[in-house]
Amino acid sequence: MSRLCFSLTDTHILERERQGIKVGYDYEMCCRDIEELEKDFPEYEVGVIGKSVMKKPIHYIKAGRGEKKLFVNGAHHGLEYLTSAFLMKFLREYAMAVRGERSLFGYDVARLSEAVTIFVVPMVNPDGVDIAVNGLDVTNPYHQRLISMVGIHSFNKVWQANARGVDINHNYNAGWRVVKTVPGATRYAGPYSDSEPETKAVVEFVRKTDFDMLIAFHSQGGEIYYDFDGMQAEKSRETAEKMAAESGYAVSHPEGAASFGGCKDWFIKEFGRSGFTVEIGHGKNPLPCSVLPEIYEENARLLLAAVRELHEQA
């Protein structure tokens, strides 16, 4: 059976990080891993929810066949590509456990997969991730336009936005407001809500699929957010506490600019169902790839706890 094309525990990768060489999980690596996953586990459905500013397909992977539906996504922000690597690793481990009819961290995933269908969009913002990992290509017309808007000095190790300089996790129609007035590396919410193709792709996918729960993975801080503007679904706090018990993360309330315009904010506002933001790991973005083995189990347990809660609410 094939392994992930980009093994985050490979010796050469860890050695490169020890030498201070930046290693990141970019869109090409994610696509190769999706191809490997689809080849090794044909029971998974792979598709596209839309395209980014730079016309990169935004992929989803569907796991399970249960009536309840959970939407999980990662990498709304360019520097937070470790969330994508985590989700791809989780999907492989989950499939192997289901196929082998064995538990995963004590969870009966074969039973859960019959009750809950998980839809994963591992990289919502592929353009932003590629800028954060690989930098700018001054010959690329999209990057040329971006440079004309924000200046070339604004990219180094700070890029969170998409290829138009819009922070798409502030672009959703949930208390949308102006934070910054011009495009940039972060915090520019766009000219209006849902202005970006990445945001539109997620919104249309959610409306079409009618999810029961949503989890958006970000980094970092070791926190779980479950409410928006005083709104929360029944049992959301209880579910967040169970996720926290499995991961060691804190159940928290976002403050300031983090408290509006986000994916889970819009989901809670629009549907009145449980939505969560999970900030994986601790440190400073971008978290190094070498920490994935350390934080994988806590986040896998957290995600499985949410799946079980959704199953038990049936």
One Martini backbone bead per residue (centre of mass of N, CA, C, O) as a GRO file, in nm:
protein
  314
    1MET     BB    1   0.097   0.035   0.022
    2SER     BB    2   0.074   0.354   0.002
    3ARG     BB    3   0.204   0.648   0.095
    4LEU     BB    4   0.268   0.937   0.175
    5CYS     BB    5   0.443   1.148  -0.019
    6PHE     BB    6   0.458   1.340   0.248
    7SER     BB    7   0.658   1.268   0.507
    8LEU     BB    8   0.669   1.419   0.829
    9THR     BB    9   0.900   1.190   0.936
   10ASP     BB   10   1.123   1.234   0.766
   11THR     BB   11   1.453   1.271   0.805
   12HIS     BB   12   1.513   1.500   0.593
   13ILE     BB   13   1.307   1.701   0.706
   14LEU     BB   14   1.412   1.726   0.995
   15GLU     BB   15   1.695   1.818   0.911
   16ARG     BB   16   1.612   2.078   0.765
   17GLU     BB   17   1.488   2.211   1.017
   18ARG     BB   18   1.748   2.209   1.188
   19GLN     BB   19   1.885   2.402   0.957
   20GLY     BB   20   1.648   2.623   0.887
   21ILE     BB   21   1.465   2.493   0.673
   22LYS     BB   22   1.189   2.548   0.502
   23VAL     BB   23   0.892   2.346   0.553
   24GLY     BB   24   0.608   2.272   0.341
   25TYR     BB   25   0.255   2.218   0.279
   26ASP     BB   26   0.151   2.213  -0.027
   27TYR     BB   27  -0.055   2.175  -0.293
   28GLU     BB   28   0.102   1.950  -0.439
   29MET     BB   29   0.118   1.760  -0.196
   30CYS     BB   30  -0.183   1.733  -0.150
   31CYS     BB   31  -0.256   1.617  -0.429
   32ARG     BB   32  -0.083   1.363  -0.408
   33ASP     BB   33  -0.228   1.253  -0.154
   34ILE     BB   34  -0.505   1.230  -0.282
   35GLU     BB   35  -0.428   1.030  -0.501
   36GLU     BB   36  -0.331   0.808  -0.309
   37LEU     BB   37  -0.593   0.778  -0.151
   38GLU     BB   38  -0.775   0.702  -0.393
   39LYS     BB   39  -0.612   0.449  -0.471
   40ASP     BB   40  -0.618   0.297  -0.185
   41PHE     BB   41  -0.935   0.429  -0.140
   42PRO     BB   42  -1.212   0.388  -0.333
   43GLU     BB   43  -1.434   0.455  -0.111
   44TYR     BB   44  -1.350   0.726  -0.167
   45GLU     BB   45  -1.460   1.050  -0.232
   46VAL     BB   46  -1.359   1.270  -0.500
   47GLY     BB   47  -1.356   1.634  -0.528
   48VAL     BB   48  -1.502   1.960  -0.624
   49ILE     BB   49  -1.608   2.291  -0.503
   50GLY     BB   50  -1.384   2.468  -0.657
   51LYS     BB   51  -1.203   2.779  -0.711
   52SER     BB   52  -0.955   2.978  -0.706
   53VAL     BB   53  -0.818   3.258  -0.809
   54MET     BB   54  -0.587   3.060  -0.962
   55LYS     BB   55  -0.760   2.791  -1.044
   56LYS     BB   56  -0.761   2.600  -0.812
   57PRO     BB   57  -0.862   2.316  -0.698
   58ILE     BB   58  -1.105   2.236  -0.446
   59HIS     BB   59  -1.097   1.974  -0.238
   60TYR     BB   60  -1.271   1.668  -0.162
   61ILE     BB   61  -1.347   1.423   0.101
   62LYS     BB   62  -1.533   1.117   0.133
   63ALA     BB   63  -1.635   0.959   0.447
   64GLY     BB   64  -1.859   0.737   0.440
   65ARG     BB   65  -2.246   0.650   0.498
   66GLY     BB   66  -2.396   0.838   0.673
   67GLU     BB   67  -2.651   1.051   0.759
   68LYS     BB   68  -2.459   1.206   0.902
   69LYS     BB   69  -2.293   1.538   0.865
   70LEU     BB   70  -1.945   1.631   0.834
   71PHE     BB   71  -1.752   1.935   0.828
   72VAL     BB   72  -1.408   1.961   0.723
   73ASN     BB   73  -1.141   2.207   0.761
   74GLY     BB   74  -0.849   2.372   0.605
   75ALA     BB   75  -0.655   2.632   0.527
   76HIS     BB   76  -0.753   2.942   0.528
   77HIS     BB   77  -0.450   2.986   0.593
   78GLY     BB   78  -0.136   2.994   0.471
   79LEU     BB   79   0.035   2.920   0.747
   80GLU     BB   80  -0.188   2.660   0.806
   81TYR     BB   81  -0.086   2.378   0.663
   82LEU     BB   82  -0.090   2.166   0.897
   83THR     BB   83  -0.393   2.104   0.877
   84SER     BB   84  -0.374   1.947   0.611
   85ALA     BB   85  -0.179   1.726   0.701
   86PHE     BB   86  -0.359   1.618   0.923
   87LEU     BB   87  -0.610   1.540   0.750
   88MET     BB   88  -0.462   1.337   0.566
   89LYS     BB   89  -0.369   1.149   0.789
   90PHE     BB   90  -0.646   1.086   0.906
   91LEU     BB   91  -0.779   0.957   0.657
   92ARG     BB   92  -0.585   0.717   0.645
   93GLU     BB   93  -0.626   0.604   0.932
   94TYR     BB   94  -0.929   0.569   0.911
   95ALA     BB   95  -0.939   0.372   0.669
   96MET     BB   96  -0.763   0.150   0.793
   97ALA     BB   97  -0.952   0.094   1.035
   98VAL     BB   98  -1.207   0.025   0.881
   99ARG     BB   99  -1.091  -0.204   0.707
  100GLY     BB  100  -0.970  -0.359   0.979
  101GLU     BB  101  -1.166  -0.346   1.218
  102ARG     BB  102  -1.044  -0.112   1.403
  103SER     BB  103  -0.941   0.089   1.629
  104LEU     BB  104  -0.923   0.453   1.707
  105PHE     BB  105  -0.843   0.555   1.997
  106GLY     BB  106  -1.107   0.367   2.093
  107TYR     BB  107  -1.265   0.386   1.826
  108ASP     BB  108  -1.546   0.276   1.636
  109VAL     BB  109  -1.514   0.343   1.305
  110ALA     BB  110  -1.696   0.148   1.157
  111ARG     BB  111  -1.953   0.246   1.298
  112LEU     BB  112  -1.926   0.550   1.240
  113SER     BB  113  -1.924   0.524   0.920
  114GLU     BB  114  -2.233   0.430   0.922
  115ALA     BB  115  -2.342   0.715   1.064
  116VAL     BB  116  -2.099   0.901   0.946
  117THR     BB  117  -2.021   1.167   0.727
  118ILE     BB  118  -1.711   1.280   0.599
  119PHE     BB  119  -1.610   1.608   0.500
  120VAL     BB  120  -1.303   1.708   0.334
  121VAL     BB  121  -1.120   2.024   0.329
  122PRO     BB  122  -0.784   2.066   0.345
  123MET     BB  123  -0.765   2.331   0.121
  124VAL     BB  124  -0.908   2.635   0.088
  125ASN     BB  125  -0.609   2.806   0.045
  126PRO     BB  126  -0.386   2.745  -0.194
  127ASP     BB  127  -0.256   3.018  -0.265
  128GLY     BB  128  -0.165   3.100   0.022
  129VAL     BB  129   0.010   2.857   0.077
  130ASP     BB  130   0.210   2.895  -0.159
  131ILE     BB  131   0.312   3.167  -0.064
  132ALA     BB  132   0.408   3.078   0.221
  133VAL     BB  133   0.604   2.849   0.109
  134ASN     BB  134   0.721   2.971  -0.196
  135GLY     BB  135   0.628   3.238  -0.270
  136LEU     BB  136   0.710   3.438  -0.537
  137ASP     BB  137   0.611   3.495  -0.884
  138VAL     BB  138   0.698   3.753  -1.097
  139THR     BB  139   0.567   3.601  -1.365
  140ASN     BB  140   0.297   3.600  -1.231
  141PRO     BB  141   0.003   3.765  -1.278
  142TYR     BB  142  -0.119   3.736  -0.995
  143HIS     BB  143   0.137   3.835  -0.842
  144GLN     BB  144   0.159   4.106  -0.980
  145ARG     BB  145  -0.108   4.219  -0.873
  146LEU     BB  146  -0.040   4.185  -0.576
  147ILE     BB  147   0.210   4.366  -0.570
  148SER     BB  148   0.054   4.625  -0.662
  149MET     BB  149  -0.116   4.630  -0.386
  150VAL     BB  150   0.118   4.545  -0.139
  151GLY     BB  151   0.389   4.460  -0.196
  152ILE     BB  152   0.681   4.266  -0.160
  153HIS     BB  153   0.734   4.308   0.160
  154SER     BB  154   0.453   4.136   0.270
  155PHE     BB  155   0.532   3.804   0.260
  156ASN     BB  156   0.732   3.720   0.476
  157LYS     BB  157   0.599   3.496   0.700
  158VAL     BB  158   0.270   3.631   0.675
  159TRP     BB  159   0.080   3.469   0.485
  160GLN     BB  160  -0.297   3.436   0.488
  161ALA     BB  161  -0.414   3.501   0.234
  162ASN     BB  162  -0.501   3.536  -0.071
  163ALA     BB  163  -0.448   3.636  -0.415
  164ARG     BB  164  -0.607   3.927  -0.311
  165GLY     BB  165  -0.565   3.994   0.001
  166VAL     BB  166  -0.780   3.799   0.143
  167ASP     BB  167  -0.934   3.712   0.440
  168ILE     BB  168  -1.146   3.443   0.437
  169ASN     BB  169  -1.206   3.433   0.763
  170HIS     BB  170  -1.358   3.741   0.705
  171ASN     BB  171  -1.573   3.685   0.442
  172TYR     BB  172  -1.815   3.611   0.591
  173ASN     BB  173  -2.172   3.625   0.662
  174ALA     BB  174  -2.067   3.725   0.990
  175GLY     BB  175  -2.023   4.026   1.080
  176TRP     BB  176  -1.926   4.180   0.858
  177ARG     BB  177  -1.619   4.383   0.834
  178VAL     BB  178  -1.399   4.635   0.861
  179VAL     BB  179  -1.050   4.619   0.934
  180LYS     BB  180  -0.926   4.666   0.657
  181THR     BB  181  -0.886   4.872   0.352
  182VAL     BB  182  -0.655   4.680   0.245
  183PRO     BB  183  -0.470   4.470   0.106
  184GLY     BB  184  -0.312   4.169   0.258
  185ALA     BB  185  -0.190   3.927   0.472
  186THR     BB  186  -0.418   4.037   0.681
  187ARG     BB  187  -0.758   4.135   0.779
  188TYR     BB  188  -0.879   4.151   0.499
  189ALA     BB  189  -1.235   4.117   0.420
  190GLY     BB  190  -1.303   4.276   0.182
  191PRO     BB  191  -1.550   4.445  -0.003
  192TYR     BB  192  -1.732   4.190   0.072
  193SER     BB  193  -1.921   3.943   0.133
  194ASP     BB  194  -1.839   3.671  -0.051
  195SER     BB  195  -1.612   3.770  -0.274
  196GLU     BB  196  -1.471   3.492  -0.277
  197PRO     BB  197  -1.422   3.186  -0.423
  198GLU     BB  198  -1.366   3.025  -0.164
  199THR     BB  199  -1.614   3.112  -0.006
  200LYS     BB  200  -1.827   3.030  -0.214
  201ALA     BB  201  -1.757   2.729  -0.221
  202VAL     BB  202  -1.830   2.669   0.073
  203VAL     BB  203  -2.118   2.776   0.080
  204GLU     BB  204  -2.234   2.598  -0.148
  205PHE     BB  205  -2.157   2.325  -0.024
  206VAL     BB  206  -2.321   2.354   0.236
  207ARG     BB  207  -2.599   2.403   0.113
  208LYS     BB  208  -2.607   2.137  -0.059
  209THR     BB  209  -2.535   1.921   0.189
  210ASP     BB  210  -2.640   1.960   0.477
  211PHE     BB  211  -2.503   2.001   0.755
  212ASP     BB  212  -2.466   1.919   1.110
  213MET     BB  213  -2.148   1.986   1.115
  214LEU     BB  214  -1.857   2.200   1.204
  215ILE     BB  215  -1.492   2.205   1.130
  216ALA     BB  216  -1.228   2.442   1.183
  217PHE     BB  217  -0.890   2.439   1.108
  218HIS     BB  218  -0.628   2.582   1.298
  219SER     BB  219  -0.345   2.807   1.376
  220GLN     BB  220  -0.285   2.859   1.712
  221GLY     BB  221  -0.342   2.753   2.093
  222GLY     BB  222  -0.534   2.528   2.206
  223GLU     BB  223  -0.842   2.579   2.087
  224ILE     BB  224  -1.209   2.610   2.138
  225TYR     BB  225  -1.476   2.717   1.934
  226TYR     BB  226  -1.863   2.750   1.962
  227ASP     BB  227  -1.937   3.056   1.909
  228PHE     BB  228  -2.169   3.340   1.802
  229ASP     BB  229  -2.286   3.617   1.920
  230GLY     BB  230  -2.439   3.422   2.145
  231MET     BB  231  -2.444   3.177   1.958
  232GLN     BB  232  -2.580   2.834   1.989
  233ALA     BB  233  -2.607   2.514   1.992
  234GLU     BB  234  -2.722   2.250   2.110
  235LYS     BB  235  -2.446   2.101   2.278
  236SER     BB  236  -2.185   2.256   2.204
  237ARG     BB  237  -2.042   2.278   2.474
  238GLU     BB  238  -2.036   1.975   2.533
  239THR     BB  239  -1.871   1.898   2.285
  240ALA     BB  240  -1.627   2.080   2.342
  241GLU     BB  241  -1.551   1.938   2.612
  242LYS     BB  242  -1.493   1.661   2.483
  243MET     BB  243  -1.271   1.760   2.296
  244ALA     BB  244  -1.093   1.871   2.525
  245ALA     BB  245  -1.051   1.604   2.682
  246GLU     BB  246  -0.892   1.467   2.438
  247SER     BB  247  -0.668   1.719   2.386
  248GLY     BB  248  -0.623   1.965   2.610
  249TYR     BB  249  -0.794   2.187   2.535
  250ALA     BB  250  -0.954   2.496   2.525
  251VAL     BB  251  -1.246   2.653   2.609
  252SER     BB  252  -1.343   2.935   2.407
  253HIS     BB  253  -1.351   3.290   2.333
  254PRO     BB  254  -1.350   3.499   2.095
  255GLU     BB  255  -1.162   3.796   2.005
  256GLY     BB  256  -1.222   4.040   1.816
  257ALA     BB  257  -1.140   3.958   1.493
  258ALA     BB  258  -1.207   3.644   1.572
  259SER     BB  259  -1.547   3.701   1.616
  260PHE     BB  260  -1.574   3.730   1.288
  261GLY     BB  261  -1.627   3.611   0.952
  262GLY     BB  262  -1.635   3.308   0.981
  263CYS     BB  263  -1.712   2.991   0.915
  264LYS     BB  264  -1.850   2.909   1.186
  265ASP     BB  265  -2.017   3.164   1.214
  266TRP     BB  266  -2.194   3.123   0.964
  267PHE     BB  267  -2.307   2.844   1.039
  268ILE     BB  268  -2.450   2.928   1.296
  269LYS     BB  269  -2.621   3.161   1.180
  270GLU     BB  270  -2.760   3.002   0.936
  271PHE     BB  271  -2.836   2.701   1.102
  272GLY     BB  272  -2.804   2.643   1.421
  273ARG     BB  273  -2.538   2.478   1.439
  274SER     BB  274  -2.262   2.306   1.503
  275GLY     BB  275  -1.963   2.506   1.547
  276PHE     BB  276  -1.597   2.492   1.493
  277THR     BB  277  -1.289   2.607   1.626
  278VAL     BB  278  -0.952   2.481   1.577
  279GLU     BB  279  -0.643   2.527   1.755
  280ILE     BB  280  -0.355   2.398   1.671
  281GLY     BB  281  -0.133   2.396   1.886
  282HIS     BB  282   0.192   2.556   1.958
  283GLY     BB  283   0.308   2.892   1.893
  284LYS     BB  284   0.428   2.984   1.568
  285ASN     BB  285   0.357   3.094   1.271
  286PRO     BB  286   0.463   2.839   1.128
  287LEU     BB  287   0.431   2.532   1.198
  288PRO     BB  288   0.623   2.276   1.210
  289CYS     BB  289   0.624   1.967   1.068
  290SER     BB  290   0.760   1.817   1.319
  291VAL     BB  291   0.483   1.840   1.509
  292LEU     BB  292   0.274   1.635   1.409
  293PRO     BB  293   0.331   1.384   1.587
  294GLU     BB  294   0.247   1.541   1.852
  295ILE     BB  295  -0.060   1.648   1.744
  296TYR     BB  296  -0.225   1.419   1.621
  297GLU     BB  297  -0.376   1.270   1.850
  298GLU     BB  298  -0.533   1.507   1.979
  299ASN     BB  299  -0.692   1.569   1.707
  300ALA     BB  300  -0.810   1.294   1.648
  301ARG     BB  301  -0.969   1.269   1.909
  302LEU     BB  302  -1.136   1.521   1.872
  303LEU     BB  303  -1.273   1.435   1.606
  304LEU     BB  304  -1.395   1.168   1.711
  305ALA     BB  305  -1.572   1.297   1.929
  306ALA     BB  306  -1.752   1.447   1.727
  307VAL     BB  307  -1.855   1.204   1.574
  308ARG     BB  308  -1.987   1.065   1.816
  309GLU     BB  309  -2.180   1.292   1.890
  310LEU     BB  310  -2.334   1.291   1.625
  311HIS     BB  311  -2.431   1.000   1.649
  312GLU     BB  312  -2.579   1.036   1.936
  313GLN     BB  313  -2.786   1.260   1.809
  314ALA     BB  314  -2.971   1.067   1.625
   0.00000   0.00000   0.00000
